[in-house]
Amino acid sequence: MQSLMLQIAATWIQQETKDIAAAKEAYMAEQCPPPSRSGDQAALMVRRYSFSFNISPSKLHQLVS
């Protein structure tokens, strides 16, 4: 009897995990736009490093130029 209850609980947990993943995927598809891949590599790197160093992209661009 106990093993049957554990098996049912394990099945519920697996289903709940799948439901949460599906809900997250649906939310992300609805709320978050796809990432923009436009622009040249240098501009993307300036933007990336400005977030890493917590400074504005224009200030980092001035430092790199």
DRENMARDO-434882 format. One line per 10 residues: number of its first residue (from 1); their letters; for each residue x, y, z of N, C-alpha, C, O, CB. Coordinates in steps of 0.02 Angstrom, whole numbers, padded with zeros to 5 digits. Glycine has a CB too. Layout:
N
NUM> A> X:Y:Z:X:Y:Z:X:Y:Z:X:Y:Z:X:Y:Z ~ ...
end
This chain:
65
1> MQSLMLQIAA> 00041:-00060:00000:00000:00000:00000:00043:00063:00000:00029:00112:-00036:-00047:00000:00060 ~ 00096:00062:00040:00139:00121:00045:00175:00134:-00021:00183:00191:-00042:00190:00113:00103 ~ 00199:00080:-00053:00234:00090:-00117:00187:00116:-00170:00208:00154:-00214:00266:00024:-00140 ~ 00123:00097:-00168:00074:00123:-00216:00064:00197:-00205:00060:00236:-00253:00007:00085:-00209 ~ 00061:00219:-00142:00053:00290:-00127:00114:00329:-00150:00108:00385:-00176:00041:00300:-00052 ~ 00173:00301:-00140:00234:00335:-00161:00238:00339:-00237:00261:00389:-00265:00296:00299:-00135 ~ 00214:00288:-00271:00214:00288:-00344:00166:00341:-00370:00182:00377:-00417:00195:00219:-00371 ~ 00108:00347:-00340:00059:00398:-00359:00087:00467:-00347:00080:00512:-00389:-00007:00388:-00321 ~ 00119:00477:-00289:00148:00542:-00274:00204:00560:-00323:00209:00617:-00345:00176:00543:-00202 ~ 00245:00511:-00341:00298:00523:-00389:00269:00543:-00457:00296:00587:-00491:00344:00461:-00396
11> TWIQQETKDI> 00215:00510:-00476:00182:00526:-00540:00155:00597:-00538:00161:00634:-00587:00126:00476:-00555 ~ 00125:00616:-00482:00099:00685:-00475:00154:00736:-00479:00147:00788:-00512:00061:00692:-00408 ~ 00210:00722:-00447:00267:00768:-00449:00294:00776:-00519:00309:00831:-00541:00322:00746:-00401 ~ 00300:00721:-00555:00324:00724:-00624:00276:00764:-00667:00298:00805:-00708:00332:00653:-00653 ~ 00211:00753:-00659:00162:00790:-00698:00163:00864:-00680:00157:00907:-00724:00091:00762:-00687 ~ 00171:00879:-00616:00174:00949:-00595:00236:00984:-00624:00232:01042:-00644:00176:00953:-00518 ~ 00291:00949:-00626:00352:00976:-00656:00342:00991:-00730:00363:01044:-00754:00411:00927:-00647 ~ 00309:00946:-00765:00295:00957:-00836:00247:01016:-00846:00256:01056:-00891:00265:00894:-00867 ~ 00196:01021:-00803:00148:01076:-00807:00182:01143:-00795:00167:01192:-00829:00091:01066:-00757 ~ 00226:01146:-00746:00262:01209:-00731:00306:01229:-00790:00308:01288:-00808:00304:01201:-00667
21> AAAKEAYMAE> 00341:01180:-00819:00384:01196:-00876:00342:01221:-00935:00362:01267:-00970:00424:01133:-00897 ~ 00284:01190:-00947:00241:01211:-01002:00213:01281:-00989:00209:01322:-01035:00183:01161:-01012 ~ 00194:01295:-00927:00168:01361:-00910:00223:01414:-00918:00209:01469:-00942:00141:01361:-00838 ~ 00284:01398:-00898:00339:01446:-00905:00352:01459:-00979:00362:01516:-00999:00403:01418:-00871 ~ 00352:01407:-01020:00364:01415:-01091:00310:01458:-01123:00325:01501:-01165:00368:01346:-01126 ~ 00247:01447:-01104:00192:01486:-01131:00198:01559:-01110:00186:01604:-01150:00125:01457:-01109 ~ 00215:01571:-01047:00223:01639:-01022:00280:01675:-01059:00272:01732:-01081:00237:01639:-00946 ~ 00336:01641:-01067:00393:01672:-01101:00375:01688:-01174:00394:01740:-01200:00455:01625:-01099 ~ 00340:01643:-01207:00321:01655:-01277:00273:01714:-01282:00276:01752:-01331:00289:01592:-01307 ~ 00230:01722:-01232:00181:01776:-01234:00209:01843:-01212:00192:01894:-01242:00122:01757:-01191
31> QCPPPSRSGD> 00251:01844:-01161:00273:01906:-01130:00340:01932:-01154:00351:01993:-01153:00276:01896:-01057 ~ 00384:01889:-01176:00452:01910:-01193:00463:01908:-01269:00454:01856:-01300:00503:01866:-01158 ~ 00482:01964:-01298:00496:01964:-01370:00560:01924:-01383:00602:01918:-01339:00503:02036:-01397 ~ 00567:01898:-01443:00629:01862:-01459:00688:01911:-01459:00679:01970:-01474:00624:01827:-01527 ~ 00747:01888:-01443:00805:01933:-01441:00821:01961:-01510:00814:01926:-01561:00865:01898:-01413 ~ 00842:02023:-01511:00860:02055:-01573:00932:02037:-01591:00977:02045:-01550:00852:02132:-01568 ~ 00942:02014:-01652:01009:01995:-01675:01036:02046:-01725:01087:02033:-01758:01007:01926:-01706 ~ 01002:02102:-01731:01025:02153:-01779:01084:02191:-01750:01093:02194:-01689:00968:02200:-01798 ~ 01124:02221:-01793:01181:02260:-01771:01246:02223:-01783:01246:02162:-01793:01174:02279:-01698 ~ 01300:02260:-01781:01365:02228:-01792:01391:02198:-01727:01366:02212:-01673:01415:02278:-01821
41> QAALMVRRYS> 01443:02158:-01733:01471:02123:-01676:01499:02171:-01624:01491:02159:-01564:01526:02076:-01699 ~ 01531:02225:-01645:01561:02273:-01598:01507:02306:-01555:01516:02314:-01495:01600:02326:-01636 ~ 01451:02325:-01587:01397:02356:-01549:01368:02308:-01498:01351:02328:-01442:01342:02382:-01596 ~ 01362:02245:-01518:01335:02195:-01471:01383:02185:-01412:01361:02176:-01355:01323:02129:-01507 ~ 01448:02185:-01426:01497:02175:-01372:01497:02235:-01324:01502:02225:-01264:01567:02165:-01401 ~ 01491:02296:-01351:01488:02355:-01308:01428:02351:-01263:01432:02365:-01203:01485:02420:-01351 ~ 01372:02331:-01291:01310:02326:-01251:01318:02272:-01197:01298:02281:-01140:01250:02310:-01295 ~ 01347:02215:-01216:01356:02160:-01169:01401:02180:-01112:01385:02168:-01054:01385:02098:-01205 ~ 01458:02210:-01127:01505:02228:-01075:01481:02287:-01033:01501:02294:-00975:01572:02244:-01104 ~ 01439:02330:-01061:01413:02385:-01021:01369:02358:-00965:01369:02386:-00910:01374:02434:-01065
51> FSFNISPSKL> 01332:02304:-00978:01292:02274:-00926:01337:02238:-00875:01323:02238:-00815:01242:02224:-00956 ~ 01391:02208:-00899:01436:02172:-00854:01471:02219:-00805:01479:02202:-00747:01488:02133:-00894 ~ 01491:02278:-00830:01528:02325:-00788:01484:02378:-00757:01508:02422:-00721:01582:02357:-00828 ~ 01419:02375:-00770:01370:02420:-00741:01385:02493:-00758:01380:02537:-00715:01369:02411:-00665 ~ 01402:02506:-00822:01410:02574:-00846:01368:02581:-00909:01348:02531:-00939:01485:02591:-00860 ~ 01355:02642:-00929:01313:02653:-00987:01349:02632:-01051:01410:02637:-01055:01292:02727:-00991 ~ 01312:02607:-01101:01343:02587:-01164:01381:02643:-01198:01434:02631:-01227:01291:02560:-01211 ~ 01355:02705:-01194:01390:02761:-01226:01457:02775:-01192:01506:02790:-01225:01346:02824:-01225 ~ 01459:02771:-01126:01521:02782:-01090:01572:02728:-01107:01631:02743:-01117:01508:02783:-01015 ~ 01550:02665:-01110:01596:02611:-01128:01620:02619:-01199:01679:02607:-01213:01562:02543:-01120
61> HQLVS> 01577:02641:-01244:01596:02652:-01313:01650:02706:-01318:01697:02701:-01357:01535:02671:-01356 ~ 01643:02759:-01277:01694:02812:-01275:01761:02785:-01249:01814:02803:-01274:01670:02871:-01230 ~ 01758:02741:-01200:01820:02713:-01172:01856:02668:-01222:01917:02666:-01225:01805:02675:-01109 ~ 01816:02631:-01262:01845:02584:-01309:01871:02620:-01371:01921:02599:-01400:01793:02531:-01330 ~ 01838:02673:-01391:01857:02709:-01452:01921:02748:-01445:01943:02781:-01493:01802:02755:-01474
end
